[in-house]
């Protein structure tokens, strides 16, 4: 939550390198084993390097938030951030019992369409994508140990034509995503077990213009025709699995996760992919390993943080 103190009604913030205040609050959760940022859509998570301003106002069990993020220039003239976001949210209830939150907003992204990028003759450089979105979150504490969390989003995007590309504009691109999680606290002792199923952001309707060159005429002039391509994929990706986190001591934590992805990238031609994660954290040191059952590759990462 933005304000843990219910008596503090008004809260304002200025940040660099974070999402707008409503988005940060919307994806905040008091369950240690769940990071809702893992389920953010591309247009909400693609750029966190600009200047953010925001304010929230609490009345009883209702929290109203507004925020914006925009690019800024540093002293050397370099731009920090490329995207602009304006968002507002209304949260109602107590997450320890039952709560619901609605967030609406608008983002403007550079050189991308819903996380997609182009290269060479199909570059998206110079394109601007404007996305209007609505996102709903519901949380219910069923028992002292069991809680359910649901997320759903819908959006509509329009993209201008890129520079010097066979790709043209995109109009009325509709997309949606959803996530359902069930978390069990103290499954044994001092641990949390979470099951999840999600559908990543998927286009359900919309067209993208493609410029098709013809053969050169006798004067070596090339004409172009435009073909509208339907962006709806032929499949629907689902990710499901579980995560587990246990505090072995006050300083040592063990975490593991296994996920199964079907129809990756919303393509029916994709194989089922299994991946596992094993990690440990000791004070400010974190070590993690990621392994896909379909690959011989093992990825490892060591991180150290210091607060000052």
N, C-alpha and C positions, 0 to 999 in steps of 0.2 A: 504494500500500500504506500501511497505517497506520504500520508501523514499517519503515523501510528498513534498520535495523540488526537483523539476526537475533539478535544476542546480547542485545538488550533484550527480555525475555520479556513483561513486563507494561507496559501503557500505558493510562492513564486520561485522560479529557478532560471538560471542561465547556464548553459552547458556547451562544451565543445567535444565532439566525438560520441554523442549519444543520440538516440531517437528522441523525437518530441515527447514531452512529459506524458500526454495521454497514452502513447504507445508503450512507453516504459511501464506505466501503471497497469495497463491492460494485460501485459504479458508477465507481470509480477505474480508470484505464487508462493505461498508459505509452506510448500511441500519440497523438502530438500532434494528428493530424488528426481524431481520433474523440472525441466527447464523449458518453459513454454516458448522461449525464443527459438527452439529447434523447429517449431511449427509455424514460424512467421512466413508470410508470402514474400516473394522476391521484391515486390515494390515497397515493402515496409522495412526490409533488412539490407538493401543493396548499398546504402551509403550512410555512414555514421561519422563523417569527418567534418561536417559543417557546424555552424553556430545554431544552437537551439535555445528558444525562449518558451516559457510556459507558465501557467498558473492553474491552481486547483482551488475549489471552494467546497467545503464540507458543510452539509446541513443534516444533523442527526446521522442516519445510516445511508445517506446519499452523498456521492462525490461527483462533482462536475469539473471536468478538466478541459483546458484548451492549450494548444501548443503549435509551434512552427519550427522548421529547421531550414536553413538557407546556406549557400556557399559564402565563404569569406576569403579575403586575401591576406596572406601573411606579410611580414615586412619585406620579403624578397620579391613580392608581387605574384607569388604562386597561389593558385586557388585551392582552398581546402574544401572539398566536397563539390559535387556537381548537381545534385538533385535538390528539389524543393518539396517540402511536405507541410500540409496544414491539416490538423486533426482535432477532433473534440470527442469526448467520451462521457458517458453517464453510468456510474456504478451504483448499484442498489443492493442493500442487504449486508450480511455479515458472513465472510468466507468460512468462519468456524461453524456456521449452521447452513445457510443457503444464501447465494448471491447471484446476481446477473449483471452483465455489463454490455453496453452497446457503444461501439465506436464507429464514427463516420469521418471521412476525410478525402483529401485529394493529394496526389503526388505527381510530380513532373520529373521524369527521368531523361537522361541523355544517352544516346547511342545504344539503346536496348529496348526490347519489347518483352515485358513479363519475364525478365531473366535471360532471354535469348539474345545472342550476339551473332553478327554476321562478319564475314571476312572476304577480302579481295573484291570480286565483282558483285558480291552480295553483302557488302558492308552496310552496317547500320549507322555509320559515323555521320553525325549531323542531324540525326533524327531526334525528335522530342516526343515522348510518350506521356500523355496525361491520363491518369487512372483515378476514377472515382470509386471509392470502396466503402463497404459496410461490413462490420465484423461483430459477431455475437459470442459472448462467453457466459457459460452457466456452470455453477459449482454447487454441489450438494454434499453435505456430510451425512451419510446414511446411518452410520454408527460411530462410536467413539474412535474406531480404527479405520473404517472404510469410507472413502470419499470418491465421488465421480466428478469429472471435469469434461466439459464439451466445448469445442470451438467450431465456428462455421463462418465462412466469409464469402461474399459475392463482390464482383467488381466489373466495371466496364472501362475499356481502354481505347484510346485513339492515338495513332502515331502519324506524325508528319513524314514526308518523303525524305530519305537520307540524301547525302550529297554524292554525286557521281557513282551511282549504284543501279543495278538492275532491279533492286527492291524499291517499290513505291510505298504509298501510304497504307495504313491499316485503319479500318473503321469499325466501330461498334463491336469490339472484341470482348466477349463476355467470359468470365472465368469464375471458378469457385473452388473451395477446399473445405475439408472438415477433419476434425480430430476428436477421438473419444478416449479418455484415460480413466482407469480405475486404480486407485492407490490404497494399499494396505499398510498402515503404520504399525510398528512393533509386531511384525509377522512372527518373529521369534522373540528377540530382545534387542532393542536399540537399533532396529533396522527398518527399511521401507522397501516394499515390493510393488511394482507398478506394471500393469498391462496396458497396451495401447494398440489402437488401430487408426490409421489416418489415410486420407487421400490428398496428396499434394495438389497444389494449384493446377487446375485443368481447364483448358478452353472448351467451352460448350457451343460457342457460336462466334462467327466473325470471319472477315475476309482480309487477305493481304494481296496488294497489287504487285504483279511481277511484270517487268518490261522485257519483252521478247524481241531480239533483233531479227531482221529479215536479211536475205542475201543482198549484197551490194548491187546497185543498178549499174548501167554502163558508164555513169559519171562517178562511180565509187561512193555514192551516197547510200547510207544505211538508214532505213526507216524502222520504227519500233511499233509494236502492238502491245496492248496491255491485257493481261489475263488475271482475273481474280481467283485466288487460291483459297479454298476453305481451310481454316486453321484447326478445325476440330479433329483431334487424333482418333485413331481406330481402336484404341484400348483405354483402359482406366487403371492407373497404378494404385495399388494398395500396399501400405507398409504396416506390418503388425509384429508384435513381439513383446518382450518384457525387459525391465531393468531392475536392478537390485543394488541397494546401498546399505552398508553396515558399518557402524562405528565400533572398531575393535578396541580402541582406547580413546582417551580424550584427544589425542593428537594423531591417531592413525585411523584412516578410513579406507574401506575396500568397496569398489564399485564394479559391477559387470552389467553388460547389456547384450542382448541378442535380438536381431531384427531380420525379418523376411520380407523381401520386396518382390511383388509380382507385377508384370507388365510395366517394367521400368520405363520412365519417360512417356507413359501412357501409350505404349506400343504393344500390340498383341504378339509381336515377333520377338519380344525380349524374354530371356530365360529368367527363372526364379533365382534370386540372389540372396544368399545367407551371409550375414556378417556378424562378428562378435567383437566385443570390446571388454578389456580387463584393465582396470586402473587402480592405483593406490595413491593416497595423499598422506604425507607426513608433514604436519605443520605447514610451511610455505612451499614445500616441494611436492610436485605432482608427476607421476609416471604412468603412461598409458600405452596399451598395445591394441591394434586393430587388425583383425584377420578375416578375410573373406574365404568361405569354404570353396568357392569356385576359382580361387587364385592361390598360387604358391607364395605370393608376396605377403610379408608381415611388416606393418608400419608401427613405428614406435615414436613416442614424443615425451620429452622431459621438459618440465616447466618449473620456474622458480619465481616467486613474487616477493616483493619487499615493500611494506607500507611505511611511509615516512611523512 
